[in-house]
Amino acid sequence: MSKQLPATAIIFVEGAGTNLVPLHPAPWRPIVITFNAELEVIASDGERRVIGAGEVVLVEDTTGKGHITKVLGDKLGLIFVRID
């Protein structure tokens, strides 16, 4: 079990897939939970990661150039939990 983290907001995102979000840093430090989406995340240094449906990721990319996010497939279903 992890230590308790303070959550200040929970945001649900649903929609069509094949979205591309250009290079950006995370606006705040979120935990991202994918419930029916698969995402490809490309870091500013070129590193690529695929995050599958059901995965939970802590995003700490809040400074610098950031990352590109691409939805793979035709569904987008995410939960952002803002932690401070």
PyMOL Python script that loads the backbone (N, CA, C, O; Angstrom):
from pymol import cmd

cmd.read_pdbstr("""\
ATOM      1  N   MET A   1       0.849  -1.164   0.000  1.00  0.00           N
ATOM      2  CA  MET A   1       0.000   0.000   0.000  1.00  0.00           C
ATOM      3  C   MET A   1       0.899   1.233   0.000  1.00  0.00           C
ATOM      4  O   MET A   1       1.906   1.282   0.706  1.00  0.00           O
ATOM      5  N   SER A   2       0.525   2.218  -0.795  1.00  0.00           N
ATOM      6  CA  SER A   2       1.306   3.452  -0.847  1.00  0.00           C
ATOM      7  C   SER A   2       0.949   4.341   0.337  1.00  0.00           C
ATOM      8  O   SER A   2      -0.019   4.102   1.059  1.00  0.00           O
ATOM      9  N   LYS A   3       1.762   5.368   0.506  1.00  0.00           N
ATOM     10  CA  LYS A   3       1.395   6.358   1.513  1.00  0.00           C
ATOM     11  C   LYS A   3       0.196   7.149   1.004  1.00  0.00           C
ATOM     12  O   LYS A   3      -0.064   7.178  -0.199  1.00  0.00           O
ATOM     13  N   GLN A   4      -0.510   7.770   1.884  1.00  0.00           N
ATOM     14  CA  GLN A   4      -1.680   8.560   1.524  1.00  0.00           C
ATOM     15  C   GLN A   4      -1.240   9.835   0.816  1.00  0.00           C
ATOM     16  O   GLN A   4      -0.336  10.526   1.285  1.00  0.00           O
ATOM     17  N   LEU A   5      -1.877  10.149  -0.313  1.00  0.00           N
ATOM     18  CA  LEU A   5      -1.568  11.354  -1.072  1.00  0.00           C
ATOM     19  C   LEU A   5      -2.765  12.302  -1.017  1.00  0.00           C
ATOM     20  O   LEU A   5      -3.909  11.854  -1.090  1.00  0.00           O
ATOM     21  N   PRO A   6      -2.515  13.610  -0.887  1.00  0.00           N
ATOM     22  CA  PRO A   6      -3.621  14.561  -0.834  1.00  0.00           C
ATOM     23  C   PRO A   6      -4.162  14.851  -2.237  1.00  0.00           C
ATOM     24  O   PRO A   6      -3.436  15.388  -3.074  1.00  0.00           O
ATOM     25  N   ALA A   7      -5.400  14.511  -2.500  1.00  0.00           N
ATOM     26  CA  ALA A   7      -6.029  14.796  -3.790  1.00  0.00           C
ATOM     27  C   ALA A   7      -6.851  16.073  -3.673  1.00  0.00           C
ATOM     28  O   ALA A   7      -7.629  16.237  -2.733  1.00  0.00           O
ATOM     29  N   THR A   8      -6.672  16.986  -4.645  1.00  0.00           N
ATOM     30  CA  THR A   8      -7.407  18.250  -4.608  1.00  0.00           C
ATOM     31  C   THR A   8      -8.467  18.348  -5.697  1.00  0.00           C
ATOM     32  O   THR A   8      -9.291  19.262  -5.673  1.00  0.00           O
ATOM     33  N   ALA A   9      -8.457  17.417  -6.655  1.00  0.00           N
ATOM     34  CA  ALA A   9      -9.477  17.408  -7.708  1.00  0.00           C
ATOM     35  C   ALA A   9      -9.472  16.055  -8.399  1.00  0.00           C
ATOM     36  O   ALA A   9      -8.442  15.384  -8.473  1.00  0.00           O
ATOM     37  N   ILE A  10     -10.635  15.665  -8.902  1.00  0.00           N
ATOM     38  CA  ILE A  10     -10.765  14.471  -9.730  1.00  0.00           C
ATOM     39  C   ILE A  10     -11.487  14.900 -11.000  1.00  0.00           C
ATOM     40  O   ILE A  10     -12.556  15.508 -10.939  1.00  0.00           O
ATOM     41  N   ILE A  11     -10.899  14.583 -12.155  1.00  0.00           N
ATOM     42  CA  ILE A  11     -11.457  14.995 -13.438  1.00  0.00           C
ATOM     43  C   ILE A  11     -11.664  13.752 -14.302  1.00  0.00           C
ATOM     44  O   ILE A  11     -10.735  12.972 -14.507  1.00  0.00           O
ATOM     45  N   PHE A  12     -12.884  13.573 -14.804  1.00  0.00           N
ATOM     46  CA  PHE A  12     -13.208  12.464 -15.697  1.00  0.00           C
ATOM     47  C   PHE A  12     -13.198  12.985 -17.131  1.00  0.00           C
ATOM     48  O   PHE A  12     -13.770  14.037 -17.417  1.00  0.00           O
ATOM     49  N   VAL A  13     -12.547  12.251 -18.032  1.00  0.00           N
ATOM     50  CA  VAL A  13     -12.466  12.646 -19.438  1.00  0.00           C
ATOM     51  C   VAL A  13     -12.938  11.475 -20.296  1.00  0.00           C
ATOM     52  O   VAL A  13     -12.409  10.369 -20.189  1.00  0.00           O
ATOM     53  N   GLU A  14     -13.932  11.722 -21.146  1.00  0.00           N
ATOM     54  CA  GLU A  14     -14.413  10.709 -22.080  1.00  0.00           C
ATOM     55  C   GLU A  14     -14.606  11.349 -23.437  1.00  0.00           C
ATOM     56  O   GLU A  14     -14.945  12.529 -23.530  1.00  0.00           O
ATOM     57  N   GLY A  15     -14.391  10.576 -24.491  1.00  0.00           N
ATOM     58  CA  GLY A  15     -14.619  11.108 -25.825  1.00  0.00           C
ATOM     59  C   GLY A  15     -14.114  10.162 -26.888  1.00  0.00           C
ATOM     60  O   GLY A  15     -13.825   8.993 -26.631  1.00  0.00           O
ATOM     61  N   ALA A  16     -14.016  10.702 -28.093  1.00  0.00           N
ATOM     62  CA  ALA A  16     -13.514   9.928 -29.221  1.00  0.00           C
ATOM     63  C   ALA A  16     -12.000   9.833 -29.144  1.00  0.00           C
ATOM     64  O   ALA A  16     -11.341  10.692 -28.558  1.00  0.00           O
ATOM     65  N   GLY A  17     -11.469   8.804 -29.727  1.00  0.00           N
ATOM     66  CA  GLY A  17     -10.021   8.601 -29.720  1.00  0.00           C
ATOM     67  C   GLY A  17      -9.322   9.363 -30.825  1.00  0.00           C
ATOM     68  O   GLY A  17      -9.875  10.302 -31.396  1.00  0.00           O
ATOM     69  N   THR A  18      -8.115   8.955 -31.116  1.00  0.00           N
ATOM     70  CA  THR A  18      -7.215   9.538 -32.112  1.00  0.00           C
ATOM     71  C   THR A  18      -6.933  11.013 -31.853  1.00  0.00           C
ATOM     72  O   THR A  18      -6.633  11.758 -32.786  1.00  0.00           O
ATOM     73  N   ASN A  19      -7.024  11.439 -30.611  1.00  0.00           N
ATOM     74  CA  ASN A  19      -6.653  12.803 -30.243  1.00  0.00           C
ATOM     75  C   ASN A  19      -5.141  12.899 -30.114  1.00  0.00           C
ATOM     76  O   ASN A  19      -4.489  11.953 -29.670  1.00  0.00           O
ATOM     77  N   LEU A  20      -4.592  14.026 -30.498  1.00  0.00           N
ATOM     78  CA  LEU A  20      -3.167  14.286 -30.343  1.00  0.00           C
ATOM     79  C   LEU A  20      -3.028  15.598 -29.589  1.00  0.00           C
ATOM     80  O   LEU A  20      -3.532  16.631 -30.030  1.00  0.00           O
ATOM     81  N   VAL A  21      -2.347  15.557 -28.461  1.00  0.00           N
ATOM     82  CA  VAL A  21      -2.090  16.771 -27.690  1.00  0.00           C
ATOM     83  C   VAL A  21      -0.631  17.133 -27.926  1.00  0.00           C
ATOM     84  O   VAL A  21       0.253  16.364 -27.548  1.00  0.00           O
ATOM     85  N   PRO A  22      -0.344  18.296 -28.547  1.00  0.00           N
ATOM     86  CA  PRO A  22       1.029  18.683 -28.852  1.00  0.00           C
ATOM     87  C   PRO A  22       1.893  18.797 -27.593  1.00  0.00           C
ATOM     88  O   PRO A  22       1.400  18.706 -26.469  1.00  0.00           O
ATOM     89  N   LEU A  23       3.162  18.995 -27.807  1.00  0.00           N
ATOM     90  CA  LEU A  23       4.150  19.074 -26.730  1.00  0.00           C
ATOM     91  C   LEU A  23       3.681  20.024 -25.630  1.00  0.00           C
ATOM     92  O   LEU A  23       3.365  21.184 -25.894  1.00  0.00           O
ATOM     93  N   HIS A  24       3.638  19.524 -24.400  1.00  0.00           N
ATOM     94  CA  HIS A  24       3.158  20.315 -23.260  1.00  0.00           C
ATOM     95  C   HIS A  24       3.637  19.662 -21.965  1.00  0.00           C
ATOM     96  O   HIS A  24       3.752  18.438 -21.904  1.00  0.00           O
ATOM     97  N   PRO A  25       3.919  20.457 -20.927  1.00  0.00           N
ATOM     98  CA  PRO A  25       4.137  19.865 -19.603  1.00  0.00           C
ATOM     99  C   PRO A  25       2.779  19.642 -18.935  1.00  0.00           C
ATOM    100  O   PRO A  25       1.794  20.284 -19.298  1.00  0.00           O
ATOM    101  N   ALA A  26       2.730  18.750 -17.979  1.00  0.00           N
ATOM    102  CA  ALA A  26       1.501  18.568 -17.200  1.00  0.00           C
ATOM    103  C   ALA A  26       1.243  19.861 -16.421  1.00  0.00           C
ATOM    104  O   ALA A  26       2.179  20.425 -15.854  1.00  0.00           O
ATOM    105  N   PRO A  27      -0.002  20.342 -16.380  1.00  0.00           N
ATOM    106  CA  PRO A  27      -0.290  21.597 -15.689  1.00  0.00           C
ATOM    107  C   PRO A  27      -0.154  21.501 -14.175  1.00  0.00           C
ATOM    108  O   PRO A  27       0.024  22.509 -13.492  1.00  0.00           O
ATOM    109  N   TRP A  28      -0.240  20.270 -13.655  1.00  0.00           N
ATOM    110  CA  TRP A  28      -0.056  19.972 -12.243  1.00  0.00           C
ATOM    111  C   TRP A  28       0.291  18.499 -12.143  1.00  0.00           C
ATOM    112  O   TRP A  28       0.291  17.798 -13.155  1.00  0.00           O
ATOM    113  N   ARG A  29       0.576  18.029 -10.981  1.00  0.00           N
ATOM    114  CA  ARG A  29       1.031  16.648 -10.768  1.00  0.00           C
ATOM    115  C   ARG A  29      -0.186  15.727 -10.621  1.00  0.00           C
ATOM    116  O   ARG A  29      -0.809  15.695  -9.560  1.00  0.00           O
ATOM    117  N   PRO A  30      -0.533  14.967 -11.693  1.00  0.00           N
ATOM    118  CA  PRO A  30      -1.698  14.092 -11.589  1.00  0.00           C
ATOM    119  C   PRO A  30      -1.337  12.610 -11.524  1.00  0.00           C
ATOM    120  O   PRO A  30      -0.271  12.187 -11.970  1.00  0.00           O
ATOM    121  N   ILE A  31      -2.241  11.854 -10.965  1.00  0.00           N
ATOM    122  CA  ILE A  31      -2.269  10.415 -11.180  1.00  0.00           C
ATOM    123  C   ILE A  31      -3.263  10.223 -12.316  1.00  0.00           C
ATOM    124  O   ILE A  31      -4.388  10.717 -12.247  1.00  0.00           O
ATOM    125  N   VAL A  32      -2.855   9.506 -13.365  1.00  0.00           N
ATOM    126  CA  VAL A  32      -3.720   9.261 -14.517  1.00  0.00           C
ATOM    127  C   VAL A  32      -4.143   7.799 -14.490  1.00  0.00           C
ATOM    128  O   VAL A  32      -3.306   6.900 -14.407  1.00  0.00           O
ATOM    129  N   ILE A  33      -5.445   7.573 -14.562  1.00  0.00           N
ATOM    130  CA  ILE A  33      -6.001   6.223 -14.590  1.00  0.00           C
ATOM    131  C   ILE A  33      -6.708   6.071 -15.932  1.00  0.00           C
ATOM    132  O   ILE A  33      -7.650   6.807 -16.225  1.00  0.00           O
ATOM    133  N   THR A  34      -6.260   5.126 -16.742  1.00  0.00           N
ATOM    134  CA  THR A  34      -6.910   4.881 -18.029  1.00  0.00           C
ATOM    135  C   THR A  34      -7.922   3.767 -17.845  1.00  0.00           C
ATOM    136  O   THR A  34      -7.567   2.685 -17.378  1.00  0.00           O
ATOM    137  N   PHE A  35      -9.185   4.008 -18.205  1.00  0.00           N
ATOM    138  CA  PHE A  35     -10.161   2.936 -18.015  1.00  0.00           C
ATOM    139  C   PHE A  35     -10.639   2.305 -19.310  1.00  0.00           C
ATOM    140  O   PHE A  35     -11.125   1.175 -19.268  1.00  0.00           O
ATOM    141  N   ASN A  36     -10.534   2.950 -20.441  1.00  0.00           N
ATOM    142  CA  ASN A  36     -10.823   2.271 -21.701  1.00  0.00           C
ATOM    143  C   ASN A  36     -10.005   2.859 -22.844  1.00  0.00           C
ATOM    144  O   ASN A  36     -10.401   2.770 -24.007  1.00  0.00           O
ATOM    145  N   ALA A  37      -8.884   3.449 -22.519  1.00  0.00           N
ATOM    146  CA  ALA A  37      -8.059   4.087 -23.537  1.00  0.00           C
ATOM    147  C   ALA A  37      -6.655   3.500 -23.512  1.00  0.00           C
ATOM    148  O   ALA A  37      -6.188   2.992 -22.493  1.00  0.00           O
ATOM    149  N   GLU A  38      -6.004   3.585 -24.650  1.00  0.00           N
ATOM    150  CA  GLU A  38      -4.588   3.270 -24.725  1.00  0.00           C
ATOM    151  C   GLU A  38      -3.914   4.535 -25.234  1.00  0.00           C
ATOM    152  O   GLU A  38      -4.328   5.103 -26.244  1.00  0.00           O
ATOM    153  N   LEU A  39      -2.883   4.970 -24.539  1.00  0.00           N
ATOM    154  CA  LEU A  39      -2.199   6.215 -24.868  1.00  0.00           C
ATOM    155  C   LEU A  39      -0.756   5.948 -25.244  1.00  0.00           C
ATOM    156  O   LEU A  39      -0.116   5.053 -24.693  1.00  0.00           O
ATOM    157  N   GLU A  40      -0.246   6.726 -26.184  1.00  0.00           N
ATOM    158  CA  GLU A  40       1.186   6.758 -26.440  1.00  0.00           C
ATOM    159  C   GLU A  40       1.670   8.110 -25.938  1.00  0.00           C
ATOM    160  O   GLU A  40       1.136   9.151 -26.322  1.00  0.00           O
ATOM    161  N   VAL A  41       2.676   8.089 -25.086  1.00  0.00           N
ATOM    162  CA  VAL A  41       3.251   9.314 -24.540  1.00  0.00           C
ATOM    163  C   VAL A  41       4.681   9.401 -25.050  1.00  0.00           C
ATOM    164  O   VAL A  41       5.460   8.459 -24.903  1.00  0.00           O
ATOM    165  N   ILE A  42       5.022  10.540 -25.652  1.00  0.00           N
ATOM    166  CA  ILE A  42       6.350  10.749 -26.223  1.00  0.00           C
ATOM    167  C   ILE A  42       7.005  11.897 -25.467  1.00  0.00           C
ATOM    168  O   ILE A  42       6.542  13.036 -25.527  1.00  0.00           O
ATOM    169  N   ALA A  43       8.085  11.586 -24.755  1.00  0.00           N
ATOM    170  CA  ALA A  43       8.807  12.608 -23.989  1.00  0.00           C
ATOM    171  C   ALA A  43       9.586  13.519 -24.936  1.00  0.00           C
ATOM    172  O   ALA A  43       9.824  13.165 -26.091  1.00  0.00           O
ATOM    173  N   SER A  44       9.977  14.684 -24.445  1.00  0.00           N
ATOM    174  CA  SER A  44      10.701  15.644 -25.285  1.00  0.00           C
ATOM    175  C   SER A  44      12.051  15.105 -25.745  1.00  0.00           C
ATOM    176  O   SER A  44      12.611  15.610 -26.718  1.00  0.00           O
ATOM    177  N   ASP A  45      12.588  14.081 -25.058  1.00  0.00           N
ATOM    178  CA  ASP A  45      13.852  13.469 -25.491  1.00  0.00           C
ATOM    179  C   ASP A  45      13.635  12.325 -26.485  1.00  0.00           C
ATOM    180  O   ASP A  45      14.595  11.669 -26.889  1.00  0.00           O
ATOM    181  N   GLY A  46      12.370  12.079 -26.885  1.00  0.00           N
ATOM    182  CA  GLY A  46      12.062  11.044 -27.864  1.00  0.00           C
ATOM    183  C   GLY A  46      11.636   9.709 -27.283  1.00  0.00           C
ATOM    184  O   GLY A  46      11.175   8.840 -28.024  1.00  0.00           O
ATOM    185  N   GLU A  47      11.778   9.519 -25.970  1.00  0.00           N
ATOM    186  CA  GLU A  47      11.358   8.262 -25.352  1.00  0.00           C
ATOM    187  C   GLU A  47       9.849   8.097 -25.510  1.00  0.00           C
ATOM    188  O   GLU A  47       9.080   9.036 -25.304  1.00  0.00           O
ATOM    189  N   ARG A  48       9.440   6.875 -25.883  1.00  0.00           N
ATOM    190  CA  ARG A  48       8.020   6.578 -26.102  1.00  0.00           C
ATOM    191  C   ARG A  48       7.558   5.512 -25.127  1.00  0.00           C
ATOM    192  O   ARG A  48       8.274   4.549 -24.849  1.00  0.00           O
ATOM    193  N   ARG A  49       6.351   5.698 -24.612  1.00  0.00           N
ATOM    194  CA  ARG A  49       5.728   4.697 -23.739  1.00  0.00           C
ATOM    195  C   ARG A  49       4.271   4.559 -24.123  1.00  0.00           C
ATOM    196  O   ARG A  49       3.609   5.538 -24.467  1.00  0.00           O
ATOM    197  N   VAL A  50       3.778   3.335 -24.059  1.00  0.00           N
ATOM    198  CA  VAL A  50       2.358   3.083 -24.278  1.00  0.00           C
ATOM    199  C   VAL A  50       1.750   2.742 -22.927  1.00  0.00           C
ATOM    200  O   VAL A  50       2.251   1.879 -22.207  1.00  0.00           O
ATOM    201  N   ILE A  51       0.672   3.426 -22.594  1.00  0.00           N
ATOM    202  CA  ILE A  51      -0.052   3.196 -21.342  1.00  0.00           C
ATOM    203  C   ILE A  51      -1.369   2.531 -21.721  1.00  0.00           C
ATOM    204  O   ILE A  51      -2.181   3.109 -22.444  1.00  0.00           O
ATOM    205  N   GLY A  52      -1.573   1.329 -21.234  1.00  0.00           N
ATOM    206  CA  GLY A  52      -2.751   0.553 -21.608  1.00  0.00           C
ATOM    207  C   GLY A  52      -3.943   0.807 -20.708  1.00  0.00           C
ATOM    208  O   GLY A  52      -3.825   1.399 -19.635  1.00  0.00           O
ATOM    209  N   ALA A  53      -5.092   0.347 -21.170  1.00  0.00           N
ATOM    210  CA  ALA A  53      -6.323   0.463 -20.385  1.00  0.00           C
ATOM    211  C   ALA A  53      -6.141  -0.223 -19.039  1.00  0.00           C
ATOM    212  O   ALA A  53      -5.613  -1.333 -18.965  1.00  0.00           O
ATOM    213  N   GLY A  54      -6.578   0.436 -17.986  1.00  0.00           N
ATOM    214  CA  GLY A  54      -6.472  -0.114 -16.640  1.00  0.00           C
ATOM    215  C   GLY A  54      -5.186   0.235 -15.914  1.00  0.00           C
ATOM    216  O   GLY A  54      -5.027  -0.120 -14.747  1.00  0.00           O
ATOM    217  N   GLU A  55      -4.271   0.919 -16.573  1.00  0.00           N
ATOM    218  CA  GLU A  55      -3.009   1.287 -15.921  1.00  0.00           C
ATOM    219  C   GLU A  55      -3.163   2.589 -15.137  1.00  0.00           C
ATOM    220  O   GLU A  55      -4.031   3.414 -15.420  1.00  0.00           O
ATOM    221  N   VAL A  56      -2.299   2.738 -14.154  1.00  0.00           N
ATOM    222  CA  VAL A  56      -2.273   3.923 -13.298  1.00  0.00           C
ATOM    223  C   VAL A  56      -0.863   4.490 -13.363  1.00  0.00           C
ATOM    224  O   VAL A  56       0.112   3.771 -13.143  1.00  0.00           O
ATOM    225  N   VAL A  57      -0.753   5.795 -13.669  1.00  0.00           N
ATOM    226  CA  VAL A  57       0.552   6.427 -13.856  1.00  0.00           C
ATOM    227  C   VAL A  57       0.593   7.740 -13.080  1.00  0.00           C
ATOM    228  O   VAL A  57      -0.350   8.530 -13.133  1.00  0.00           O
ATOM    229  N   LEU A  58       1.686   7.966 -12.361  1.00  0.00           N
ATOM    230  CA  LEU A  58       1.927   9.261 -11.717  1.00  0.00           C
ATOM    231  C   LEU A  58       2.737  10.105 -12.686  1.00  0.00           C
ATOM    232  O   LEU A  58       3.840   9.718 -13.071  1.00  0.00           O
ATOM    233  N   VAL A  59       2.206  11.250 -13.084  1.00  0.00           N
ATOM    234  CA  VAL A  59       2.881  12.132 -14.037  1.00  0.00           C
ATOM    235  C   VAL A  59       3.579  13.240 -13.259  1.00  0.00           C
ATOM    236  O   VAL A  59       2.945  13.994 -12.520  1.00  0.00           O
ATOM    237  N   GLU A  60       4.897  13.327 -13.437  1.00  0.00           N
ATOM    238  CA  GLU A  60       5.661  14.361 -12.736  1.00  0.00           C
ATOM    239  C   GLU A  60       6.364  15.297 -13.714  1.00  0.00           C
ATOM    240  O   GLU A  60       7.285  16.022 -13.337  1.00  0.00           O
ATOM    241  N   ASP A  61       5.932  15.278 -14.949  1.00  0.00           N
ATOM    242  CA  ASP A  61       6.496  16.085 -16.021  1.00  0.00           C
ATOM    243  C   ASP A  61       5.833  17.466 -16.015  1.00  0.00           C
ATOM    244  O   ASP A  61       5.101  17.804 -16.945  1.00  0.00           O
ATOM    245  N   THR A  62       6.084  18.259 -14.976  1.00  0.00           N
ATOM    246  CA  THR A  62       5.398  19.546 -14.817  1.00  0.00           C
ATOM    247  C   THR A  62       6.251  20.751 -15.209  1.00  0.00           C
ATOM    248  O   THR A  62       5.773  21.884 -15.158  1.00  0.00           O
ATOM    249  N   THR A  63       7.493  20.525 -15.594  1.00  0.00           N
ATOM    250  CA  THR A  63       8.371  21.619 -16.016  1.00  0.00           C
ATOM    251  C   THR A  63       9.070  21.210 -17.309  1.00  0.00           C
ATOM    252  O   THR A  63       9.004  20.051 -17.718  1.00  0.00           O
ATOM    253  N   GLY A  64       9.728  22.150 -17.937  1.00  0.00           N
ATOM    254  CA  GLY A  64      10.457  21.849 -19.166  1.00  0.00           C
ATOM    255  C   GLY A  64       9.535  21.789 -20.373  1.00  0.00           C
ATOM    256  O   GLY A  64       8.422  22.315 -20.346  1.00  0.00           O
ATOM    257  N   LYS A  65      10.013  21.138 -21.440  1.00  0.00           N
ATOM    258  CA  LYS A  65       9.257  21.071 -22.695  1.00  0.00           C
ATOM    259  C   LYS A  65       8.018  20.199 -22.582  1.00  0.00           C
ATOM    260  O   LYS A  65       7.005  20.480 -23.223  1.00  0.00           O
ATOM    261  N   GLY A  66       8.083  19.158 -21.786  1.00  0.00           N
ATOM    262  CA  GLY A  66       6.914  18.314 -21.587  1.00  0.00           C
ATOM    263  C   GLY A  66       6.898  17.080 -22.461  1.00  0.00           C
ATOM    264  O   GLY A  66       7.936  16.469 -22.717  1.00  0.00           O
ATOM    265  N   HIS A  67       5.701  16.716 -22.920  1.00  0.00           N
ATOM    266  CA  HIS A  67       5.495  15.467 -23.651  1.00  0.00           C
ATOM    267  C   HIS A  67       4.340  15.635 -24.641  1.00  0.00           C
ATOM    268  O   HIS A  67       3.545  16.569 -24.536  1.00  0.00           O
ATOM    269  N   ILE A  68       4.264  14.722 -25.592  1.00  0.00           N
ATOM    270  CA  ILE A  68       3.162  14.647 -26.548  1.00  0.00           C
ATOM    271  C   ILE A  68       2.307  13.462 -26.129  1.00  0.00           C
ATOM    272  O   ILE A  68       2.838  12.416 -25.757  1.00  0.00           O
ATOM    273  N   THR A  69       0.999  13.612 -26.186  1.00  0.00           N
ATOM    274  CA  THR A  69       0.090  12.517 -25.849  1.00  0.00           C
ATOM    275  C   THR A  69      -0.774  12.203 -27.061  1.00  0.00           C
ATOM    276  O   THR A  69      -1.361  13.098 -27.668  1.00  0.00           O
ATOM    277  N   LYS A  70      -0.846  10.916 -27.406  1.00  0.00           N
ATOM    278  CA  LYS A  70      -1.676  10.474 -28.526  1.00  0.00           C
ATOM    279  C   LYS A  70      -2.576   9.345 -28.044  1.00  0.00           C
ATOM    280  O   LYS A  70      -2.109   8.387 -27.428  1.00  0.00           O
ATOM    281  N   VAL A  71      -3.864   9.464 -28.326  1.00  0.00           N
ATOM    282  CA  VAL A  71      -4.813   8.403 -27.998  1.00  0.00           C
ATOM    283  C   VAL A  71      -4.770   7.378 -29.124  1.00  0.00           C
ATOM    284  O   VAL A  71      -4.962   7.722 -30.290  1.00  0.00           O
ATOM    285  N   LEU A  72      -4.518   6.124 -28.776  1.00  0.00           N
ATOM    286  CA  LEU A  72      -4.499   5.045 -29.757  1.00  0.00           C
ATOM    287  C   LEU A  72      -5.868   4.374 -29.745  1.00  0.00           C
ATOM    288  O   LEU A  72      -6.351   3.978 -28.685  1.00  0.00           O
ATOM    289  N   GLY A  73      -6.475   4.247 -30.870  1.00  0.00           N
ATOM    290  CA  GLY A  73      -7.799   3.639 -30.922  1.00  0.00           C
ATOM    291  C   GLY A  73      -8.893   4.681 -31.015  1.00  0.00           C
ATOM    292  O   GLY A  73      -8.635   5.859 -31.259  1.00  0.00           O
ATOM    293  N   ASP A  74     -10.125   4.224 -30.815  1.00  0.00           N
ATOM    294  CA  ASP A  74     -11.268   5.104 -31.038  1.00  0.00           C
ATOM    295  C   ASP A  74     -11.985   5.535 -29.767  1.00  0.00           C
ATOM    296  O   ASP A  74     -13.057   6.136 -29.836  1.00  0.00           O
ATOM    297  N   LYS A  75     -11.404   5.236 -28.602  1.00  0.00           N
ATOM    298  CA  LYS A  75     -12.038   5.619 -27.334  1.00  0.00           C
ATOM    299  C   LYS A  75     -11.048   6.377 -26.456  1.00  0.00           C
ATOM    300  O   LYS A  75      -9.843   6.127 -26.480  1.00  0.00           O
ATOM    301  N   LEU A  76     -11.589   7.301 -25.689  1.00  0.00           N
ATOM    302  CA  LEU A  76     -10.793   8.025 -24.703  1.00  0.00           C
ATOM    303  C   LEU A  76     -11.541   7.976 -23.386  1.00  0.00           C
ATOM    304  O   LEU A  76     -12.647   8.505 -23.277  1.00  0.00           O
ATOM    305  N   GLY A  77     -10.956   7.355 -22.399  1.00  0.00           N
ATOM    306  CA  GLY A  77     -11.547   7.293 -21.076  1.00  0.00           C
ATOM    307  C   GLY A  77     -10.455   7.369 -20.026  1.00  0.00           C
ATOM    308  O   GLY A  77      -9.703   6.414 -19.830  1.00  0.00           O
ATOM    309  N   LEU A  78     -10.371   8.507 -19.352  1.00  0.00           N
ATOM    310  CA  LEU A  78      -9.308   8.760 -18.374  1.00  0.00           C
ATOM    311  C   LEU A  78      -9.893   9.373 -17.114  1.00  0.00           C
ATOM    312  O   LEU A  78     -10.950  10.004 -17.131  1.00  0.00           O
ATOM    313  N   ILE A  79      -9.181   9.168 -16.038  1.00  0.00           N
ATOM    314  CA  ILE A  79      -9.455   9.886 -14.794  1.00  0.00           C
ATOM    315  C   ILE A  79      -8.149  10.548 -14.380  1.00  0.00           C
ATOM    316  O   ILE A  79      -7.118   9.885 -14.272  1.00  0.00           O
ATOM    317  N   PHE A  80      -8.194  11.857 -14.147  1.00  0.00           N
ATOM    318  CA  PHE A  80      -7.053  12.591 -13.605  1.00  0.00           C
ATOM    319  C   PHE A  80      -7.335  12.860 -12.134  1.00  0.00           C
ATOM    320  O   PHE A  80      -8.387  13.398 -11.789  1.00  0.00           O
ATOM    321  N   VAL A  81      -6.410  12.492 -11.277  1.00  0.00           N
ATOM    322  CA  VAL A  81      -6.506  12.806  -9.852  1.00  0.00           C
ATOM    323  C   VAL A  81      -5.380  13.786  -9.560  1.00  0.00           C
ATOM    324  O   VAL A  81      -4.203  13.425  -9.590  1.00  0.00           O
ATOM    325  N   ARG A  82      -5.750  15.025  -9.278  1.00  0.00           N
ATOM    326  CA  ARG A  82      -4.740  16.054  -9.002  1.00  0.00           C
ATOM    327  C   ARG A  82      -4.229  15.877  -7.583  1.00  0.00           C
ATOM    328  O   ARG A  82      -5.001  15.845  -6.624  1.00  0.00           O
ATOM    329  N   ILE A  83      -2.911  15.762  -7.469  1.00  0.00           N
ATOM    330  CA  ILE A  83      -2.300  15.670  -6.144  1.00  0.00           C
ATOM    331  C   ILE A  83      -1.330  16.829  -5.982  1.00  0.00           C
ATOM    332  O   ILE A  83      -0.708  17.270  -6.949  1.00  0.00           O
ATOM    333  N   ASP A  84      -1.207  17.310  -4.780  1.00  0.00           N
ATOM    334  CA  ASP A  84      -0.301  18.435  -4.502  1.00  0.00           C
ATOM    335  C   ASP A  84       0.705  18.064  -3.446  1.00  0.00           C
ATOM    336  O   ASP A  84       1.548  18.884  -3.082  1.00  0.00           O
TER     337      ASP A  84
END
""", "prot")
cmd.dss("prot")
cmd.show_as("cartoon", "prot")
cmd.util.cbc("prot")
cmd.orient("prot")
